[in-house]
Amino acid sequence: MRDFIQRFVHTHECRLLIVMTVMVVLLSVFTTEFATLQNLLDILSSTAFIGILAAGLLVVIITGGIDLSFAAAASITQFAALTVANHFGIGWIGVFVIAIGLGIVLGLINGLLVNTLKTSALIITIATLNVFFGILLTVTGGADIFMLPEWFTNGFELVFHTDAQGVTYALNFQIIALVLAFVVTWLLLNMSNTGRQIYAMGGNPDAAQRVGFNVYRLNMLVYGYMGALAGFASLAQAQLAQSVSPTALVGRELDVVAAVVIGGASLMGGAGTVLGTVLGLALIAIMQNGLILLGISSYWSMFSTGLVIIAAMIMMARETRKRHKQVQPGAA
């Protein structure tokens, strides 16, 4: 245990945890609403969409890739699944199958293009973002869906506490989906041989290929996984919003990328943890919630997120230089 603590103290995750703790203490002092169970549940619910996508993007970034088309993919899966649900009454299993299945297909398109074109995944997924979004707007005409099946709008929840006033507190669909996405991602990255191959591929793709790793298959897997979580996240967001809008999700990519990058994932690949992404997501969510509770204009939210990203990149750059300095004397 002592060795674990000593190692953790020197990690990026530990620094994030310290910063987040300071923010929580300050907000608890300056606002009476922050340190309440209901506010915590509200933060988790409102952050679920970003968090589920961040779990998927983490896996892609560890391989050295990137995907910026996930919001458009989520918009398509959301609209398709709930349009079918409205007309055919397919139920929860049906909407999950359609949303996640279609998300996987869209993710595999990205994976196929990345494997075939052998060029920047950033450029490819920006292109597919526009293609996916353009198709959606053409088909739907930009029309919203306000009437959703009653079973979907009602959702489901697990009540875990009732206070003295009889107020109940529950884990809703969004919170359950968020936890499930991070648990599955942790299992994939840390408890499977595929996870080890994903890290190896991101650290040195040429060496990974030389030792026999199937880079083509790994790319298809990670982009397909990103697509699956995009479909999953889209249902959580639609149930929270109680409506579907083709234009509501595109434009939220910054928060997803920010959570993963702030969490310590390297855009060069080979580095990143689920814990770091969770802490990065929590930092952004707490900061944005705190600005609202303090009565500060929401226009400062993007500014603050940008500053936090810059600070995280500076911290990681310093850690990288420190590691290089430690390696060089040993190599000499």
C-alpha contacts under 8 A as a table, 3 or more apart, distances in Angstrom:
res1	aa1	res2	aa2	distance
1	M	4	F	5.07
1	M	5	I	6.27
2	R	5	I	5.15
2	R	6	Q	6.17
3	D	6	Q	5.09
3	D	7	R	6.20
4	F	7	R	5.19
4	F	8	F	6.06
5	I	8	F	4.99
5	I	9	V	6.09
6	Q	9	V	5.36
6	Q	10	H	7.08
7	R	10	H	5.70
7	R	11	T	6.92
8	F	11	T	5.22
8	F	13	E	7.60
8	F	14	C	6.17
9	V	14	C	5.63
9	V	15	R	7.83
10	H	14	C	6.90
11	T	14	C	5.36
11	T	15	R	6.84
12	H	15	R	5.24
12	H	16	L	6.35
12	H	263	G	7.72
12	H	264	G	6.49
12	H	276	G	7.64
12	H	315	M	7.98
12	H	316	M	7.60
13	E	16	L	5.04
13	E	17	L	6.14
13	E	263	G	6.99
13	E	264	G	7.48
13	E	275	L	7.18
13	E	276	G	5.33
13	E	279	L	7.22
14	C	17	L	5.00
14	C	18	I	6.28
15	R	18	I	5.11
15	R	19	V	6.31
16	L	19	V	5.15
16	L	20	M	6.05
16	L	263	G	7.66
16	L	276	G	7.89
16	L	279	L	6.55
16	L	280	G	7.29
16	L	283	L	7.81
17	L	20	M	5.08
17	L	21	T	6.03
17	L	279	L	6.80
18	I	21	T	5.09
18	I	22	V	6.28
19	V	22	V	5.21
19	V	23	M	6.32
20	M	23	M	5.06
20	M	24	V	6.17
20	M	279	L	7.89
20	M	282	A	7.74
20	M	283	L	5.77
20	M	286	I	7.97
21	T	24	V	5.07
21	T	25	V	6.19
22	V	25	V	5.19
22	V	26	L	6.19
23	M	26	L	5.21
23	M	27	L	6.06
23	M	286	I	7.69
23	M	287	M	7.64
24	V	27	L	5.25
24	V	28	S	5.98
24	V	286	I	7.53
25	V	28	S	5.11
25	V	29	V	6.27
26	L	29	V	5.13
26	L	30	F	6.19
27	L	30	F	5.15
27	L	31	T	5.64
27	L	34	F	6.41
27	L	35	A	7.87
27	L	290	G	6.44
28	S	31	T	5.52
28	S	32	T	6.44
28	S	33	E	7.80
28	S	34	F	5.72
28	S	35	A	5.44
29	V	32	T	7.28
30	F	294	L	7.87
31	T	34	F	5.90
31	T	293	L	6.85
31	T	294	L	6.96
32	T	35	A	6.77
33	E	36	T	6.01
33	E	39	N	6.96
33	E	293	L	7.37
34	F	39	N	6.06
34	F	40	L	7.65
34	F	290	G	7.38
34	F	293	L	7.35
35	A	39	N	7.10
35	A	40	L	7.47
36	T	39	N	5.34
36	T	40	L	6.41
37	L	40	L	5.12
37	L	41	L	6.30
37	L	169	Y	7.98
38	Q	41	L	5.11
38	Q	42	D	6.12
38	Q	169	Y	7.24
39	N	42	D	4.93
39	N	43	I	6.12
40	L	43	I	5.13
40	L	44	L	6.34
41	L	44	L	5.14
41	L	45	S	6.16
41	L	171	L	7.59
41	L	175	I	7.93
42	D	45	S	5.12
42	D	46	S	6.09
43	I	46	S	5.33
43	I	47	T	6.00
43	I	285	A	6.63
43	I	286	I	7.57
43	I	289	N	7.19
44	L	47	T	5.20
44	L	48	A	5.97
44	L	174	Q	7.64
44	L	175	I	5.97
45	S	48	A	5.34
45	S	172	N	7.57
45	S	174	Q	5.27
45	S	175	I	5.56
45	S	240	L	7.81
46	S	49	F	7.20
46	S	174	Q	7.95
46	S	240	L	7.91
47	T	50	I	5.50
47	T	51	G	6.00
47	T	281	L	7.96
47	T	285	A	6.59
48	A	51	G	4.97
48	A	52	I	6.00
48	A	174	Q	5.60
48	A	175	I	6.34
48	A	177	A	7.36
48	A	178	L	5.25
48	A	233	A	7.44
48	A	236	A	7.31
48	A	237	Q	7.70
49	F	52	I	5.48
49	F	53	L	6.44
49	F	174	Q	7.70
49	F	178	L	7.68
49	F	233	A	5.08
49	F	234	S	7.03
49	F	236	A	6.51
49	F	237	Q	5.77
50	I	53	L	5.31
50	I	54	A	6.06
50	I	233	A	7.89
50	I	252	R	7.99
50	I	255	D	6.83
50	I	256	V	5.47
50	I	281	L	7.98
51	G	54	A	4.89
51	G	55	A	6.29
51	G	178	L	6.37
51	G	256	V	7.10
51	G	259	A	7.91
51	G	278	V	7.68
51	G	281	L	6.47
52	I	55	A	5.23
52	I	56	G	6.72
52	I	177	A	7.55
52	I	178	L	5.51
52	I	181	A	5.72
52	I	182	F	7.21
52	I	229	L	6.35
52	I	230	A	7.54
52	I	232	F	7.80
52	I	233	A	5.79
53	L	56	G	5.19
53	L	57	L	6.13
53	L	70	F	7.54
53	L	226	M	7.30
53	L	229	L	6.13
53	L	230	A	5.93
53	L	233	A	6.63
53	L	256	V	6.51
54	A	57	L	4.96
54	A	58	L	5.97
54	A	256	V	5.16
54	A	257	V	6.97
54	A	259	A	6.58
54	A	260	V	6.04
54	A	277	T	7.18
55	A	58	L	5.32
55	A	59	V	6.94
55	A	181	A	6.55
55	A	182	F	5.91
55	A	185	T	6.41
55	A	229	L	7.94
55	A	274	V	7.26
55	A	277	T	7.33
56	G	59	V	5.52
56	G	60	V	6.77
56	G	185	T	7.45
56	G	222	V	7.90
56	G	225	Y	6.40
56	G	226	M	4.50
56	G	227	G	7.92
56	G	229	L	6.04
56	G	230	A	7.80
57	L	60	V	5.06
57	L	61	I	6.08
57	L	66	I	7.26
57	L	67	D	6.89
57	L	226	M	6.19
57	L	256	V	7.79
57	L	257	V	7.58
57	L	260	V	7.34
58	L	61	I	5.18
58	L	62	I	6.15
58	L	260	V	6.00
58	L	265	A	7.09
58	L	272	G	7.01
58	L	273	T	7.78
58	L	274	V	7.67
58	L	277	T	7.47
59	V	62	I	5.32
59	V	63	T	6.82
59	V	185	T	7.70
59	V	189	L	7.76
59	V	198	I	7.72
59	V	222	V	6.24
59	V	226	M	7.77
60	V	63	T	5.50
60	V	64	G	6.92
60	V	65	G	5.46
60	V	66	I	5.86
60	V	67	D	7.14
60	V	222	V	5.50
60	V	223	Y	6.54
60	V	226	M	7.24
61	I	64	G	5.05
61	I	65	G	4.98
61	I	66	I	5.43
61	I	202	G	7.92
61	I	265	A	7.11
61	I	266	S	7.18
61	I	267	L	6.04
61	I	268	M	7.71
61	I	269	G	5.75
62	I	65	G	7.21
62	I	198	I	6.78
62	I	199	Y	6.04
62	I	202	G	5.45
62	I	265	A	6.89
62	I	266	S	7.08
62	I	267	L	7.59
62	I	268	M	7.90
62	I	269	G	4.46
62	I	270	G	4.88
62	I	271	A	5.66
62	I	272	G	6.19
63	T	198	I	5.56
63	T	199	Y	6.27
63	T	200	A	7.84
63	T	201	M	5.58
63	T	202	G	3.79
63	T	203	G	7.52
63	T	219	N	7.91
63	T	269	G	5.18
63	T	270	G	6.13
64	G	201	M	7.69
64	G	202	G	4.76
64	G	203	G	7.75
64	G	267	L	6.33
64	G	268	M	5.23
64	G	269	G	3.65
64	G	270	G	6.71
65	G	121	A	5.86
65	G	122	L	7.61
65	G	267	L	7.68
65	G	268	M	7.99
65	G	269	G	7.12
66	I	121	A	5.70
66	I	122	L	5.73
66	I	125	T	7.64
66	I	267	L	7.93
67	D	70	F	6.63
67	D	121	A	6.85
67	D	122	L	6.51
67	D	125	T	5.46
67	D	126	I	7.87
67	D	223	Y	7.74
68	L	71	A	7.38
68	L	122	L	7.06
68	L	125	T	5.44
68	L	126	I	5.91
68	L	129	L	6.71
68	L	253	E	6.78
69	S	72	A	5.51
69	S	73	A	6.23
69	S	125	T	5.33
69	S	126	I	6.24
69	S	128	T	6.10
69	S	129	L	4.14
69	S	130	N	7.89
69	S	132	F	7.82
70	F	73	A	4.91
70	F	74	A	5.98
70	F	129	L	7.47
70	F	226	M	7.29
70	F	227	G	6.70
70	F	230	A	5.87
70	F	253	E	7.96
71	A	74	A	5.01
71	A	75	S	6.20
71	A	129	L	7.79
71	A	230	A	7.19
71	A	249	L	5.63
71	A	250	V	5.02
71	A	251	G	7.48
71	A	252	R	7.13
71	A	253	E	6.75
72	A	75	S	5.00
72	A	76	I	6.33
72	A	129	L	5.73
72	A	130	N	7.87
72	A	132	F	5.89
72	A	133	F	5.26
72	A	249	L	7.17
72	A	250	V	5.80
73	A	76	I	5.20
73	A	77	T	6.23
73	A	103	G	6.29
73	A	106	L	6.56
73	A	107	G	8.00
73	A	129	L	7.63
73	A	132	F	6.62
73	A	133	F	7.79
73	A	227	G	6.95
73	A	230	A	6.48
73	A	231	G	7.29
74	A	77	T	5.19
74	A	78	Q	5.94
74	A	103	G	7.09
74	A	227	G	7.89
74	A	230	A	4.86
74	A	231	G	5.24
74	A	233	A	7.09
74	A	234	S	5.08
74	A	249	L	7.49
75	S	78	Q	5.22
75	S	79	F	6.17
75	S	133	F	7.84
75	S	136	L	7.81
75	S	234	S	6.77
75	S	245	S	7.80
75	S	246	P	5.71
75	S	247	T	7.61
75	S	248	A	7.93
75	S	249	L	6.33
75	S	250	V	7.55
76	I	79	F	5.30
76	I	80	A	6.04
76	I	132	F	7.49
76	I	133	F	7.72
76	I	136	L	6.18
76	I	246	P	7.54
77	T	80	A	5.19
77	T	81	A	5.92
77	T	98	I	7.26
77	T	99	A	4.67
77	T	100	I	7.42
77	T	102	L	6.05
77	T	103	G	6.13
77	T	230	A	7.96
77	T	231	G	5.46
77	T	234	S	6.92
78	Q	81	A	5.45
78	Q	82	L	6.16
78	Q	99	A	6.30
78	Q	231	G	6.79
78	Q	234	S	5.26
78	Q	235	L	6.04
78	Q	238	A	7.14
78	Q	244	V	7.16
79	F	82	L	5.53
79	F	83	T	5.88
79	F	244	V	6.56
79	F	245	S	7.83
79	F	246	P	7.10
80	A	83	T	5.25
80	A	84	V	6.27
80	A	98	I	7.53
80	A	99	A	7.29
81	A	84	V	5.37
81	A	85	A	6.16
81	A	94	G	7.90
81	A	95	V	5.10
81	A	96	F	7.76
81	A	98	I	5.44
81	A	99	A	5.45
82	L	85	A	4.69
82	L	86	N	6.03
82	L	95	V	6.74
82	L	148	L	7.23
83	T	86	N	5.19
83	T	87	H	6.50
84	V	87	H	5.25
84	V	88	F	5.84
84	V	89	G	7.45
84	V	90	I	7.43
84	V	95	V	7.99
85	A	88	F	5.39
85	A	89	G	4.80
85	A	90	I	5.30
85	A	91	G	6.80
85	A	94	G	7.66
85	A	95	V	6.68
85	A	149	P	7.11
86	N	89	G	5.94
86	N	148	L	6.34
86	N	149	P	6.07
89	G	149	P	7.64
90	I	93	I	7.32
90	I	94	G	4.96
90	I	95	V	6.83
91	G	94	G	5.36
91	G	95	V	6.45
91	G	151	W	7.68
91	G	152	F	7.95
92	W	95	V	5.32
92	W	96	F	6.19
92	W	152	F	7.40
93	I	96	F	5.20
93	I	97	V	6.15
94	G	97	V	5.14
94	G	98	I	6.20
95	V	98	I	5.17
95	V	99	A	5.88
96	F	99	A	5.29
96	F	100	I	5.79
96	F	101	G	7.88
96	F	231	G	7.94
96	F	232	F	7.07
96	F	235	L	7.86
97	V	100	I	5.51
97	V	101	G	5.52
98	I	101	G	5.15
98	I	102	L	5.78
99	A	102	L	5.38
99	A	103	G	5.99
99	A	228	A	7.76
99	A	231	G	4.63
99	A	232	F	6.57
99	A	234	S	7.75
99	A	235	L	7.51
100	I	103	G	4.93
100	I	104	I	6.14
100	I	227	G	7.33
100	I	228	A	4.67
100	I	229	L	7.01
100	I	230	A	7.51
100	I	231	G	4.57
100	I	232	F	5.80
101	G	104	I	5.16
101	G	105	V	6.45
101	G	228	A	6.75
101	G	231	G	7.70
102	L	105	V	5.05
102	L	106	L	6.33
102	L	227	G	7.90
102	L	228	A	7.75
102	L	231	G	7.23
103	G	106	L	5.17
103	G	107	G	6.09
103	G	224	G	7.47
103	G	226	M	7.96
103	G	227	G	4.22
103	G	228	A	4.81
103	G	229	L	7.43
103	G	230	A	6.17
103	G	231	G	4.96
104	I	107	G	4.97
104	I	108	L	6.01
104	I	223	Y	7.87
104	I	224	G	4.64
104	I	225	Y	6.63
104	I	226	M	7.56
104	I	227	G	4.63
104	I	228	A	4.79
104	I	231	G	7.95
105	V	108	L	5.09
105	V	109	I	6.35
105	V	224	G	6.95
105	V	227	G	7.26
106	L	109	I	5.12
106	L	110	N	6.70
106	L	224	G	7.46
106	L	227	G	6.14
107	G	110	N	5.17
107	G	111	G	6.32
107	G	220	M	7.85
107	G	223	Y	4.80
107	G	224	G	4.31
107	G	225	Y	7.17
107	G	226	M	6.30
107	G	227	G	4.33
107	G	228	A	7.46
108	L	111	G	4.78
108	L	112	L	5.93
108	L	220	M	5.71
108	L	221	L	7.78
108	L	223	Y	5.93
108	L	224	G	4.91
108	L	227	G	7.62
109	I	112	L	5.13
109	I	113	L	6.23
110	N	113	L	5.20
110	N	114	V	6.13
110	N	124	I	7.36
110	N	125	T	6.63
110	N	128	T	7.32
110	N	223	Y	6.45
111	G	114	V	5.12
111	G	115	N	6.10
111	G	219	N	5.59
111	G	220	M	4.69
111	G	221	L	7.85
111	G	222	V	7.83
111	G	223	Y	5.35
111	G	224	G	7.17
112	L	115	N	5.16
112	L	116	T	5.95
112	L	220	M	6.66
113	L	116	T	5.07
113	L	117	L	5.67
113	L	118	K	7.90
113	L	124	I	7.16
114	V	117	L	5.60
114	V	118	K	5.73
114	V	119	T	6.62
114	V	120	S	7.52
114	V	121	A	5.90
114	V	124	I	6.98
114	V	219	N	7.76
115	N	118	K	5.66
115	N	216	Y	6.13
115	N	219	N	7.10
119	T	123	I	7.93
119	T	124	I	7.70
120	S	123	I	5.46
120	S	124	I	6.42
121	A	124	I	4.94
121	A	125	T	5.94
122	L	125	T	5.45
122	L	126	I	6.14
123	I	126	I	5.18
123	I	127	A	6.22
124	I	127	A	5.13
124	I	128	T	6.29
125	T	128	T	4.84
125	T	129	L	5.83
126	I	129	L	4.98
126	I	130	N	6.50
127	A	130	N	5.33
127	A	131	V	6.27
128	T	131	V	4.78
128	T	132	F	5.78
129	L	132	F	5.33
129	L	133	F	5.98
130	N	133	F	5.13
130	N	134	G	5.74
131	V	134	G	5.12
131	V	135	I	6.15
132	F	135	I	5.28
132	F	136	L	6.27
133	F	136	L	5.08
133	F	137	L	6.23
134	G	137	L	5.26
134	G	138	T	6.08
135	I	138	T	5.09
135	I	139	V	6.11
136	L	139	V	5.28
136	L	140	T	5.98
136	L	141	G	7.90
136	L	142	G	7.84
136	L	246	P	7.09
137	L	140	T	5.23
137	L	141	G	5.12
137	L	142	G	5.10
137	L	246	P	6.94
138	T	141	G	5.37
138	T	142	G	7.57
140	T	143	A	5.74
140	T	246	P	7.75
142	G	245	S	7.55
142	G	246	P	5.90
142	G	247	T	7.10
143	A	245	S	7.02
143	A	246	P	7.13
144	D	243	S	7.42
144	D	244	V	5.65
144	D	245	S	4.57
144	D	246	P	6.61
145	I	148	L	7.23
145	I	243	S	5.71
145	I	244	V	4.94
145	I	245	S	6.48
146	F	242	Q	7.28
146	F	243	S	4.81
146	F	244	V	6.58
147	M	243	S	7.05
148	L	152	F	6.80
148	L	153	T	6.59
148	L	242	Q	7.33
148	L	243	S	6.88
149	P	152	F	5.31
149	P	153	T	6.43
150	E	153	T	5.17
150	E	154	N	5.99
151	W	154	N	5.26
151	W	155	G	6.35
152	F	155	G	5.20
152	F	239	Q	6.60
153	T	239	Q	5.77
153	T	242	Q	5.93
155	G	172	N	7.67
155	G	173	F	6.53
155	G	239	Q	6.88
156	F	172	N	6.09
156	F	173	F	5.87
157	E	170	A	5.95
157	E	171	L	5.37
157	E	172	N	4.16
157	E	173	F	6.07
158	L	170	A	5.13
158	L	171	L	5.04
158	L	172	N	6.43
159	V	162	T	7.96
159	V	168	T	6.68
159	V	169	Y	5.71
159	V	170	A	3.93
159	V	171	L	6.35
160	F	168	T	7.73
160	F	169	Y	6.14
160	F	170	A	5.54
160	F	171	L	7.39
161	H	168	T	5.77
161	H	169	Y	5.22
161	H	170	A	6.99
162	T	165	Q	7.89
162	T	166	G	5.68
162	T	167	V	5.45
162	T	168	T	4.32
162	T	169	Y	6.21
163	D	166	G	5.33
163	D	167	V	5.49
163	D	168	T	6.61
164	A	167	V	7.42
171	L	174	Q	7.95
171	L	175	I	5.87
171	L	176	I	6.49
172	N	175	I	5.49
172	N	176	I	6.26
173	F	176	I	5.22
173	F	177	A	5.97
173	F	236	A	6.68
174	Q	177	A	5.16
174	Q	178	L	6.13
174	Q	236	A	5.25
174	Q	237	Q	7.58
174	Q	240	L	7.39
175	I	178	L	5.07
175	I	179	V	6.26
176	I	179	V	5.31
176	I	180	L	6.08
177	A	180	L	5.06
177	A	181	A	6.10
177	A	232	F	7.85
177	A	233	A	7.79
177	A	236	A	7.20
178	L	181	A	5.26
178	L	182	F	6.50
179	V	182	F	5.36
179	V	183	V	6.12
180	L	183	V	5.11
180	L	184	V	6.10
181	A	184	V	5.38
181	A	185	T	6.14
181	A	229	L	7.43
182	F	185	T	5.02
182	F	186	W	6.02
182	F	274	V	6.90
183	V	186	W	5.11
183	V	187	L	6.23
184	V	187	L	5.10
184	V	188	L	6.14
185	T	188	L	5.02
185	T	189	L	6.17
185	T	274	V	7.29
186	W	189	L	5.26
186	W	190	N	5.77
186	W	191	M	7.52
186	W	274	V	5.99
187	L	190	N	5.37
187	L	191	M	4.95
187	L	192	S	6.85
188	L	191	M	5.95
188	L	192	S	5.62
188	L	194	T	7.05
188	L	195	G	5.45
189	L	192	S	6.43
189	L	194	T	7.27
189	L	195	G	3.89
189	L	196	R	6.71
189	L	198	I	7.57
190	N	195	G	5.97
190	N	196	R	7.26
191	M	195	G	7.09
192	S	195	G	5.28
192	S	196	R	6.85
193	N	196	R	5.20
193	N	197	Q	6.39
194	T	197	Q	5.01
194	T	198	I	6.19
195	G	198	I	4.99
195	G	199	Y	6.46
196	R	199	Y	5.28
196	R	200	A	6.18
197	Q	200	A	4.93
197	Q	201	M	5.93
197	Q	208	A	7.68
197	Q	213	F	6.98
197	Q	218	L	7.97
198	I	201	M	5.18
198	I	202	G	6.33
198	I	218	L	6.96
198	I	270	G	7.77
199	Y	202	G	5.21
199	Y	203	G	6.15
199	Y	269	G	7.70
199	Y	270	G	4.86
199	Y	271	A	7.00
200	A	203	G	5.08
200	A	204	N	6.18
200	A	205	P	7.09
200	A	208	A	6.08
200	A	270	G	6.48
201	M	204	N	5.44
201	M	205	P	4.37
201	M	206	D	7.80
201	M	207	A	7.83
201	M	208	A	5.35
201	M	209	Q	7.78
201	M	213	F	7.96
201	M	215	V	7.29
201	M	270	G	7.02
202	G	205	P	5.93
202	G	268	M	7.37
202	G	269	G	4.26
202	G	270	G	3.97
202	G	271	A	7.60
203	G	269	G	5.82
203	G	270	G	3.98
203	G	271	A	7.48
204	N	207	A	5.45
204	N	208	A	6.14
204	N	270	G	7.62
205	P	208	A	4.95
205	P	209	Q	6.15
205	P	215	V	7.66
206	D	209	Q	5.20
206	D	210	R	6.26
207	A	210	R	4.99
207	A	211	V	6.33
208	A	211	V	5.40
208	A	212	G	6.62
208	A	213	F	5.49
208	A	215	V	7.72
209	Q	212	G	5.23
209	Q	213	F	5.00
209	Q	214	N	6.57
209	Q	215	V	6.36
210	R	213	F	7.32
214	N	217	R	5.40
214	N	218	L	6.29
215	V	218	L	5.02
215	V	219	N	6.11
216	Y	219	N	5.31
216	Y	220	M	6.34
217	R	220	M	5.12
217	R	221	L	6.09
218	L	221	L	4.97
218	L	222	V	6.19
219	N	222	V	5.37
219	N	223	Y	6.16
220	M	223	Y	5.47
220	M	224	G	5.83
221	L	224	G	5.09
221	L	225	Y	5.96
222	V	225	Y	4.95
222	V	226	M	6.17
223	Y	226	M	4.95
223	Y	227	G	6.23
224	G	227	G	5.01
224	G	228	A	6.18
225	Y	228	A	5.00
225	Y	229	L	6.30
226	M	229	L	5.31
226	M	230	A	6.15
227	G	230	A	4.92
227	G	231	G	6.35
228	A	231	G	5.25
228	A	232	F	6.29
229	L	232	F	4.78
229	L	233	A	5.86
230	A	233	A	5.13
230	A	234	S	6.09
231	G	234	S	5.14
231	G	235	L	6.74
232	F	235	L	5.61
232	F	236	A	6.76
233	A	236	A	5.11
233	A	237	Q	6.23
234	S	237	Q	5.15
234	S	238	A	6.12
235	L	238	A	5.06
235	L	239	Q	6.09
236	A	239	Q	5.33
236	A	240	L	6.25
237	Q	240	L	5.09
237	Q	241	A	6.07
238	A	241	A	5.10
238	A	242	Q	5.65
238	A	243	S	5.65
238	A	244	V	5.77
239	Q	242	Q	5.01
239	Q	243	S	7.20
241	A	244	V	7.52
244	V	248	A	7.96
245	S	248	A	5.32
245	S	249	L	7.88
246	P	249	L	7.28
247	T	250	V	6.05
248	A	251	G	7.90
249	L	252	R	6.07
250	V	253	E	7.11
251	G	254	L	7.40
252	R	255	D	6.02
252	R	256	V	7.12
253	E	256	V	5.28
253	E	257	V	6.25
254	L	257	V	5.27
254	L	258	A	5.86
255	D	258	A	4.93
255	D	259	A	6.14
255	D	284	I	7.82
255	D	305	T	7.65
256	V	259	A	5.33
256	V	260	V	6.61
257	V	260	V	5.33
257	V	261	V	6.07
258	A	261	V	5.16
258	A	262	I	5.69
258	A	280	G	7.52
258	A	281	L	7.97
258	A	305	T	7.36
258	A	309	I	6.14
259	A	262	I	5.32
259	A	263	G	5.98
259	A	277	T	5.82
259	A	278	V	7.68
259	A	279	L	7.94
259	A	280	G	4.54
259	A	281	L	4.60
259	A	284	I	6.98
260	V	263	G	5.04
260	V	264	G	6.78
260	V	265	A	5.90
260	V	272	G	7.98
260	V	276	G	7.57
260	V	277	T	4.99
260	V	280	G	6.48
260	V	281	L	7.51
261	V	264	G	5.35
261	V	265	A	5.14
261	V	266	S	6.84
261	V	267	L	7.57
261	V	277	T	7.72
261	V	280	G	7.63
261	V	309	I	7.06
261	V	312	A	7.45
261	V	313	M	7.70
262	I	265	A	7.39
262	I	276	G	7.72
262	I	277	T	7.32
262	I	280	G	5.11
262	I	308	V	7.33
262	I	309	I	5.76
262	I	312	A	5.24
262	I	313	M	7.36
263	G	272	G	7.32
263	G	273	T	7.50
263	G	275	L	7.68
263	G	276	G	4.01
263	G	277	T	4.35
263	G	278	V	7.18
263	G	279	L	6.20
263	G	280	G	4.41
263	G	281	L	7.62
263	G	312	A	8.00
264	G	271	A	7.45
264	G	272	G	5.63
264	G	273	T	7.38
264	G	276	G	6.00
264	G	277	T	7.32
264	G	312	A	7.52
264	G	316	M	7.00
265	A	269	G	7.52
265	A	271	A	5.27
265	A	272	G	3.79
265	A	273	T	6.89
265	A	276	G	7.76
265	A	277	T	7.79
266	S	269	G	5.32
266	S	270	G	6.93
266	S	271	A	5.36
266	S	272	G	6.43
272	G	276	G	6.98
272	G	277	T	7.74
273	T	276	G	5.16
273	T	277	T	6.37
274	V	277	T	5.10
274	V	278	V	6.14
275	L	278	V	5.06
275	L	279	L	6.19
276	G	279	L	5.12
276	G	280	G	6.02
277	T	280	G	4.91
277	T	281	L	5.99
278	V	281	L	5.12
278	V	282	A	6.08
279	L	282	A	4.93
279	L	283	L	6.01
280	G	283	L	5.12
280	G	284	I	6.42
281	L	284	I	5.33
281	L	285	A	6.14
282	A	285	A	5.04
282	A	286	I	5.92
283	L	286	I	5.30
283	L	287	M	6.05
284	I	287	M	5.12
284	I	288	Q	6.11
284	I	305	T	6.79
285	A	288	Q	5.26
285	A	289	N	6.01
286	I	289	N	5.08
286	I	290	G	5.84
287	M	290	G	5.07
287	M	291	L	6.26
288	Q	291	L	5.22
288	Q	292	I	6.53
288	Q	301	S	6.07
289	N	292	I	5.24
289	N	293	L	6.30
290	G	293	L	5.08
290	G	294	L	6.00
291	L	294	L	5.17
291	L	295	G	6.28
291	L	296	I	5.14
291	L	297	S	7.31
291	L	298	S	7.21
291	L	301	S	7.47
292	I	295	G	5.16
292	I	296	I	5.85
292	I	297	S	7.24
292	I	298	S	6.90
293	L	296	I	7.63
296	I	300	W	7.44
297	S	300	W	5.95
297	S	301	S	7.84
298	S	301	S	5.32
299	Y	302	M	6.70
299	Y	303	F	7.54
300	W	303	F	5.07
300	W	304	S	6.02
301	S	304	S	5.19
301	S	305	T	6.15
302	M	305	T	4.99
302	M	306	G	6.07
303	F	306	G	5.19
303	F	307	L	6.34
304	S	307	L	5.10
304	S	308	V	6.25
305	T	308	V	5.14
305	T	309	I	6.27
306	G	309	I	5.13
306	G	310	I	6.31
307	L	310	I	5.11
307	L	311	A	6.16
308	V	311	A	5.01
308	V	312	A	6.10
309	I	312	A	5.08
309	I	313	M	6.16
310	I	313	M	5.11
310	I	314	I	6.21
311	A	314	I	5.13
311	A	315	M	6.28
312	A	315	M	5.09
312	A	316	M	6.22
313	M	316	M	5.09
313	M	317	A	6.02
314	I	317	A	5.08
314	I	318	R	6.21
315	M	318	R	5.23
315	M	319	E	6.28
316	M	319	E	4.99
316	M	320	T	6.11
317	A	320	T	5.08
317	A	321	R	6.26
318	R	321	R	5.20
318	R	322	K	6.15
319	E	322	K	5.04
319	E	323	R	6.23
320	T	323	R	5.17
320	T	324	H	6.27
321	R	324	H	5.08
321	R	325	K	6.24
322	K	325	K	5.15
322	K	326	Q	6.31
323	R	326	Q	5.07
323	R	327	V	6.23
324	H	327	V	5.10
324	H	328	Q	6.15
325	K	328	Q	5.38
325	K	329	P	7.08
326	Q	329	P	6.29
326	Q	330	G	7.12
327	V	330	G	5.36
327	V	331	A	6.18
328	Q	331	A	5.04
328	Q	332	A	6.16
329	P	332	A	5.07
